[in-house]
Amino acid sequence: MNTKMIRYILGKMLGVEAVLLLLPALVSFIYQEISGIYFLIPAAILAALYLLHGRKKPEKSNIYGKEGMIIVSLAWILWSLFGALPFTLSGYIPNYLDAFFETVSGFTTTGSSILRDVEILPHGMTFWRSFTHWIGGMGVLVFVMVLTTLDKKNSMYLMRAEVPGPEKDKLVPKAMSTARILYGMYFAMTAIEVILLLFGGMNLFDSLIHSFGTAGTGGFSNYGASVGHFDSAYIDGVITTFMILFGINFNLYFVLLLGDGKSVWKNEELRAYLLIIATSITVITVNISSQYQSILSAFRYAAFQVASIITTTGYATADFDLWPMFSKCILLSLMFIGACASSTGGGIKVSRFLIGLKCIKREILQMVHPKSVSIIRVNGKKVGSDVLRIIFIYLVAYIGIIIGSVLIVSLDNFDFATTFSSVMATLNNIGPGISKVGPTGNFADFSPLSKLVFCVDMLAGRLEIFPFLMLFTVSAWRKKF
């Protein structure tokens, strides 16, 4: 275990967070809010930690897979711990655990909240709360790699530990270049959405807040009614479209830029993702049509919520807790599936879902024809046994975390829908659940123990479980591994 290198990279990352905290401070000063000073205090602390640990690179600089996972996990925790300080120091979220919950929810792009009234937050606090979504969407390590040299030699280990999905493909041979390409596309898509929302009548601040939430598939809004506050079919359409776009594997955008549109459309995960969305929207539209004035109105709200749930964004334009049980069950199913691998969305990922279906099909065929040899292929490529093993272990760990979390949260004695959906909403980085944690509810009434469990679930879900679990593995901290 190269602890000196771990301290160096973490120190450098904390220095970047110190700079980022100056942005909401600037927003506060623009709006003449005194709360801007509360961003400068943690920024100064982080700058001091950078000077202590992030300036001089150790002579022994090699890191491997275990260090990469530990660095990623610690980085997310440390950024959340320090990122929560402005909320508590300013008194807007006086309980530090609540502030930590809110910040973890922001960086992990979950969008779950303990705030009963988000509209009381000043502009600077609101900006920081939503900006954490945009930073966390592509990953805090990837973000730092774009802004700094970080550690070119070992950067691939960091990306592999942070980028979601069963397979970690590189766009180009060098991970640093990959990170910059990813964020280039990410920034461009965010900017386009901001412009389109401005055309829809949003002011610049609201456009930034909701574009941050869409891009990171997070869902924090500066209004209690979320996107429903605007009551605009145009705004709903823009955000629906971009939620779906940000839920697509970013590797495909790069392939599209190279002019290979055929390969993009042939991608099985993309086609499955779009098919699930189209089918869900159609069925829910028919199911809820009696609650709306027209079939087009039902389609508008169904499309928005399906896109919001499957991409784990968490925005709302309607209280879907009032929809028929059939529609709610579909949305609950979409919480499990999630978006595509290597996107900003959470959940199990469509690729794992697709491979799981193919495994079931193969087993059935082998029962019928015991001597047959069937190979699982995705996009024409053979899925190796190592990938299948990792997916199986991931699902076992995923189910284990759900069971353990539900048991602990059930001590609060809420109804089953609230208890189960709150765990699903946090582990899958979705935001709202159903019942008391539905689109009009929040997580404020849960006990401190449950909130801590939710924080663990959000971090584990965003980091695909294994990097986070590595922190609690004793053998990983030994000098020899």
C-alpha positions in Angstrom: 0.0 0.0 0.0 1.5 3.3 -1.2 0.1 5.5 1.6 2.3 8.5 0.6 1.0 8.5 -2.9 -2.6 8.2 -1.6 -2.0 11.3 0.6 -0.5 13.2 -2.3 -3.4 12.6 -4.7 -6.0 13.2 -2.0 -4.2 16.4 -1.0 -4.2 17.6 -4.6 -7.9 16.8 -4.9 -8.7 18.8 -1.7 -6.9 21.7 -3.3 -9.2 21.5 -6.3 -12.2 21.5 -4.0 -10.9 24.6 -2.3 -10.9 26.4 -5.7 -14.4 25.1 -6.5 -15.8 26.6 -3.3 -14.8 30.0 -4.5 -17.5 29.7 -7.2 -20.5 29.7 -4.9 -18.8 32.3 -2.8 -18.7 34.5 -5.9 -22.4 33.8 -6.6 -23.2 34.9 -3.1 -21.3 38.1 -3.4 -22.9 38.8 -6.8 -26.3 38.5 -5.1 -24.9 40.5 -2.1 -25.4 37.6 0.4 -23.4 37.5 3.6 -23.4 33.6 3.5 -20.7 33.7 0.9 -18.1 34.0 3.7 -19.0 30.5 4.8 -17.5 29.0 1.6 -14.2 30.8 2.3 -13.6 29.1 5.6 -13.6 25.5 4.4 -11.8 26.7 1.3 -9.0 28.0 3.5 -8.8 24.7 5.4 -8.7 22.7 2.2 -5.9 25.0 0.8 -3.8 24.3 3.9 -4.3 20.6 3.5 -3.2 20.9 -0.1 -0.1 22.7 0.9 0.7 20.0 3.4 0.1 16.9 1.3 -0.5 17.8 -2.3 2.5 19.8 -3.5 5.4 17.4 -3.4 5.1 14.1 -5.3 6.6 11.1 -3.5 9.6 9.3 -5.1 7.7 6.0 -5.1 4.7 7.0 -7.2 3.3 3.7 -8.4 -0.2 2.7 -7.5 -2.3 -0.3 -8.4 -5.9 -1.3 -8.5 -6.4 -1.4 -4.7 -4.9 2.0 -4.2 -7.1 3.4 -7.0 -10.2 2.1 -5.3 -9.2 3.4 -1.9 -8.3 6.8 -3.3 -11.6 7.1 -5.2 -13.7 6.1 -2.1 -11.8 8.4 0.3 -12.0 11.3 -2.2 -15.7 11.1 -2.4 -16.1 10.9 1.4 -13.6 13.8 2.0 -15.2 16.0 -0.6 -18.6 15.4 1.0 -17.3 16.0 4.5 -15.8 19.4 3.6 -18.5 20.3 1.1 -21.1 20.0 3.9 -19.4 22.7 6.0 -20.9 25.8 4.3 -24.4 24.5 5.0 -23.7 24.0 8.7 -21.6 27.0 9.3 -24.2 29.3 7.7 -27.0 27.7 9.9 -29.1 26.7 6.9 -28.6 23.1 7.7 -27.5 23.3 11.4 -27.3 19.5 11.9 -23.9 18.4 10.4 -25.2 14.9 9.6 -28.1 16.4 7.6 -25.6 18.7 5.8 -23.4 15.6 5.1 -26.4 13.7 3.8 -27.4 16.6 1.5 -23.8 16.9 0.2 -23.3 13.2 -0.4 -26.7 13.2 -2.2 -25.3 16.1 -4.4 -21.9 14.6 -5.3 -23.3 11.1 -5.9 -26.0 12.7 -8.1 -28.8 11.1 -6.0 -31.0 14.2 -5.4 -32.5 12.9 -2.1 -33.0 15.8 0.4 -33.6 16.4 4.0 -34.7 20.0 3.3 -38.4 20.7 3.9 -38.2 24.1 2.1 -35.4 24.4 -0.5 -36.6 27.9 -1.4 -35.2 29.4 1.8 -31.6 28.8 0.7 -29.7 31.8 -0.6 -28.4 31.8 -4.2 -24.9 30.8 -3.2 -26.0 27.8 -1.2 -28.4 26.7 -3.9 -25.7 27.0 -6.5 -23.2 24.9 -4.5 -25.9 22.3 -3.8 -26.6 21.8 -7.5 -23.1 22.3 -8.7 -22.1 19.2 -6.7 -24.3 17.3 -9.1 -22.4 18.6 -12.1 -19.1 17.8 -10.6 -20.1 14.3 -9.4 -21.8 13.4 -12.7 -18.6 12.3 -14.4 -16.8 11.6 -11.2 -14.7 13.8 -8.9 -11.5 12.0 -9.9 -12.2 12.5 -13.6 -13.0 16.2 -12.9 -9.7 16.7 -11.1 -7.9 14.9 -13.9 -9.3 17.4 -16.4 -8.2 20.4 -14.3 -4.8 19.2 -13.2 -2.0 16.8 -14.2 -2.8 14.7 -11.1 -0.8 11.5 -11.9 -0.6 10.6 -15.6 1.2 7.3 -15.1 -1.5 5.9 -12.7 -4.6 7.7 -14.0 -6.2 4.7 -15.6 -6.5 2.9 -12.2 -8.4 5.9 -10.9 -10.8 6.0 -13.9 -11.5 2.3 -13.7 -12.4 2.6 -10.0 -14.8 5.5 -10.7 -16.4 5.1 -14.1 -19.7 3.2 -13.8 -20.5 0.0 -15.7 -19.3 -3.6 -16.0 -16.6 -2.8 -18.5 -14.2 0.1 -18.4 -13.5 1.1 -22.0 -11.1 3.9 -22.9 -11.9 6.2 -25.8 -8.3 6.9 -26.5 -5.1 5.2 -25.3 -4.3 7.8 -22.6 -6.7 8.1 -19.6 -5.9 11.8 -19.2 -7.0 12.5 -22.8 -10.1 10.3 -22.3 -11.1 12.4 -19.2 -10.7 15.6 -21.2 -12.8 14.2 -24.1 -15.5 13.1 -21.7 -15.7 16.5 -20.0 -15.5 18.3 -23.3 -18.7 16.5 -24.4 -20.2 16.9 -21.0 -19.6 20.6 -20.9 -20.9 21.1 -24.5 -24.2 19.2 -23.8 -24.7 21.2 -20.6 -24.1 24.5 -22.3 -26.6 23.6 -25.1 -29.2 22.7 -22.5 -28.7 26.0 -20.6 -29.3 27.9 -23.9 -32.4 26.0 -24.7 -33.8 26.5 -21.3 -33.1 30.3 -21.6 -35.2 30.2 -24.8 -38.0 28.6 -22.7 -38.2 31.6 -20.4 -36.0 30.5 -17.5 -33.6 33.0 -16.1 -29.8 32.2 -16.3 -29.6 31.1 -12.6 -32.5 28.7 -12.9 -31.2 27.4 -16.3 -27.8 26.6 -14.7 -29.3 25.0 -11.6 -31.6 22.7 -13.7 -28.9 21.9 -16.3 -26.5 20.9 -13.5 -29.1 18.5 -12.2 -29.9 17.1 -15.6 -26.3 16.7 -16.7 -25.3 14.9 -13.5 -28.7 13.1 -13.5 -29.0 14.4 -9.9 -32.3 16.3 -9.6 -31.8 19.1 -7.1 -34.0 22.0 -7.9 -34.3 25.4 -6.3 -38.1 25.1 -6.2 -40.2 22.9 -3.9 -42.3 21.8 -6.9 -39.2 20.8 -8.8 -39.5 21.3 -12.6 -43.3 21.3 -12.1 -42.8 24.9 -10.8 -42.5 26.2 -14.4 -45.6 24.3 -15.7 -44.1 24.5 -19.2 -44.5 21.8 -21.8 -41.4 23.2 -23.6 -39.2 23.1 -20.5 -40.5 19.6 -19.7 -39.6 18.5 -23.2 -36.1 19.9 -23.1 -35.2 18.4 -19.7 -36.8 15.1 -20.7 -34.7 14.9 -23.8 -31.5 15.8 -22.1 -32.1 13.4 -19.2 -32.3 10.6 -21.7 -29.2 11.9 -23.6 -27.1 12.0 -20.4 -28.2 8.5 -19.6 -26.5 7.2 -22.7 -23.0 5.7 -22.7 -20.7 8.7 -23.5 -18.4 6.4 -25.5 -21.1 6.3 -28.1 -21.1 10.1 -28.5 -17.4 9.9 -29.2 -18.0 7.2 -31.9 -20.8 9.4 -33.3 -18.4 12.4 -33.5 -16.1 10.2 -35.6 -19.0 9.7 -38.0 -19.7 6.1 -37.3 -23.5 6.4 -36.8 -24.2 2.8 -37.8 -22.1 1.4 -34.9 -23.9 3.6 -32.5 -27.4 2.4 -33.6 -26.2 -1.2 -33.6 -25.2 -0.9 -29.9 -27.4 -3.4 -28.1 -27.4 -1.5 -24.7 -28.6 1.7 -26.4 -31.4 0.0 -28.3 -32.5 -1.8 -25.1 -32.4 1.4 -23.2 -34.5 3.3 -25.7 -36.9 0.3 -26.0 -37.4 0.2 -22.2 -38.1 4.0 -22.2 -40.5 3.9 -25.1 -42.4 0.9 -23.8 -42.7 2.3 -20.3 -43.9 5.7 -21.5 -46.5 4.1 -23.7 -47.9 1.8 -21.0 -47.9 4.5 -18.3 -49.5 7.0 -20.7 -52.4 4.7 -21.3 -52.7 3.8 -17.6 -52.8 7.4 -16.3 -54.8 8.9 -19.2 -58.0 9.1 -17.1 -56.2 11.4 -14.6 -55.4 14.0 -17.3 -57.4 16.2 -19.7 -55.9 14.6 -22.8 -53.7 11.8 -24.0 -51.0 14.3 -24.9 -51.0 15.7 -21.4 -50.7 12.2 -20.0 -47.8 11.5 -22.4 -46.0 14.6 -21.4 -46.0 13.7 -17.7 -45.3 10.0 -18.3 -42.4 10.7 -20.6 -40.8 13.1 -18.0 -41.1 10.7 -15.1 -39.9 7.7 -17.0 -36.9 9.6 -18.2 -36.3 11.0 -14.7 -36.5 7.6 -13.0 -34.6 5.4 -15.4 -31.7 7.9 -15.6 -31.9 8.3 -11.8 -32.3 12.0 -12.1 -35.1 12.5 -9.7 -36.8 15.6 -11.1 -40.6 15.7 -11.0 -43.4 17.5 -12.8 -46.2 15.4 -11.2 -46.9 13.6 -7.9 -46.5 10.1 -9.3 -47.4 8.7 -5.9 -51.0 9.5 -6.9 -50.8 7.5 -10.1 -52.3 3.9 -10.3 -50.3 1.2 -8.7 -49.4 -0.4 -12.0 -47.6 2.8 -13.1 -45.8 3.1 -9.8 -44.7 -0.5 -10.1 -43.2 0.2 -13.5 -41.3 3.2 -12.1 -40.1 1.1 -9.3 -38.8 -1.5 -11.8 -37.0 1.3 -13.7 -35.3 2.2 -10.4 -33.5 -1.2 -10.5 -32.5 -1.0 -14.2 -31.0 2.5 -14.3 -29.2 4.1 -17.2 -26.4 2.9 -19.5 -22.9 2.1 -18.5 -20.4 4.9 -18.7 -23.2 7.5 -18.4 -23.9 9.9 -15.6 -26.9 7.8 -14.5 -27.1 5.2 -11.7 -28.9 1.9 -11.1 -27.8 -1.6 -12.0 -27.2 -0.4 -15.6 -28.9 -1.6 -18.7 -25.8 -3.5 -19.8 -26.0 -5.8 -16.7 -29.7 -6.2 -17.2 -29.2 -7.2 -20.8 -26.4 -9.7 -20.0 -28.5 -11.1 -17.3 -31.4 -11.8 -19.7 -28.9 -13.4 -22.1 -27.6 -15.7 -19.3 -31.1 -16.8 -18.5 -31.8 -17.5 -22.2 -28.5 -19.5 -22.5 -29.4 -21.6 -19.4 -32.9 -22.4 -20.8 -31.4 -23.5 -24.2 -28.8 -25.7 -22.5 -31.6 -27.4 -20.5 -33.4 -28.2 -23.8 -30.1 -29.1 -25.6 -27.6 -30.2 -22.9 -24.8 -30.8 -25.5 -25.1 -27.4 -27.1 -22.4 -24.7 -26.7 -23.8 -21.2 -26.4 -21.7 -18.1 -26.2 -23.1 -14.8 -24.8 -22.3 -11.9 -27.0 -23.0 -8.2 -26.7 -22.5 -6.0 -29.7 -21.0 -9.0 -31.5 -18.3 -9.4 -28.9 -18.0 -12.4 -26.6 -18.7 -11.6 -22.9 -15.9 -13.2 -21.0 -16.3 -15.5 -18.0 -14.5 -12.9 -15.8 -17.1 -10.2 -16.7 -20.0 -12.6 -16.0 -18.4 -13.5 -12.6 -18.0 -9.8 -11.7 -21.6 -9.1 -12.6 -22.8 -12.1 -10.6 -20.8 -11.0 -7.5 -22.0 -7.4 -8.0 -25.6 -8.5 -8.0 -25.1 -10.6 -4.9 -23.4 -7.7 -3.1 -26.2 -5.3 -4.4 -29.0 -7.6 -3.0 -27.1 -8.0 0.3 -26.8 -4.2 0.8 -30.5 -3.8 0.0 -31.5 -6.4 2.6 -29.1 -5.1 5.3 -30.2 -1.5 4.6 -33.9 -2.2 4.7 -33.6 -4.1 8.0 -31.7 -1.2 9.6 -34.0 1.5 8.2 -37.1 -0.5 9.3 -36.2 0.3 12.9 -37.7 3.8 12.2 -41.1 1.9 11.8 -42.3 3.6 8.6 -44.5 1.8 6.2 -42.9 -0.8 3.8 -43.2 1.4 0.7 -41.4 4.2 2.4 -38.7 1.9 3.9 -38.0 -0.1 0.8 -38.2 2.8 -1.8 -36.0 5.0 0.4 -33.2 2.4 0.2 -33.8 1.9 -3.5 -33.8 5.6 -4.1 -30.4 6.1 -2.3 -28.6 3.0 -3.4 -29.6 3.5 -7.1 -28.9 7.3 -6.8 -32.4 8.2 -7.9 -33.6 10.8 -5.3 -37.3 10.4 -4.7 -39.0 7.1 -3.8 -42.7 6.6 -3.1 -45.0 7.2 -0.1 -43.3 9.5 2.5 -40.2 9.9 0.3 -42.2 10.5 -2.9 -41.7 13.6 -5.1 -43.5 15.8 -2.6 -41.7 14.3 0.5 -38.2 14.2 1.8 -35.8 12.3 4.1 -35.9 14.7 7.1 -38.0 12.4 9.4 -35.6 9.5 9.4 -33.3 8.8 12.4 -29.6 9.7 12.3 -28.8 6.0 12.0 -31.0 5.6 8.9 -29.5 8.8 7.4 -26.0 7.4 7.9 -27.1 4.2 6.2 -28.5 6.2 3.3 -25.2 8.0 3.0 -23.3 4.7 2.8 -25.9 3.4 0.2 -25.5 6.6 -2.0 -21.7 6.3 -2.0 -21.7 2.5 -2.6 -24.2 2.9 -5.4 -22.3 5.7 -7.1 -19.0 3.9 -6.9 -20.4 0.5 -8.0 -20.1 -1.0 -4.6 -16.6 -2.6 -4.7 -14.4 0.5 -4.4 -16.4 1.6 -1.4 -16.3 -1.9 0.2 -12.5 -1.9 -0.3 -12.2 0.7 2.5 -13.5 -1.9 5.0 -11.2 -4.7 3.8 -8.4 -5.2 6.2 -6.0 -6.9 3.7 -6.3 -3.9 1.4 -4.5 -1.7 3.9 -1.5 -4.0 4.2 1.8 -2.8 2.7 2.0 -6.0 0.7 -1.1 -7.2 -1.1 
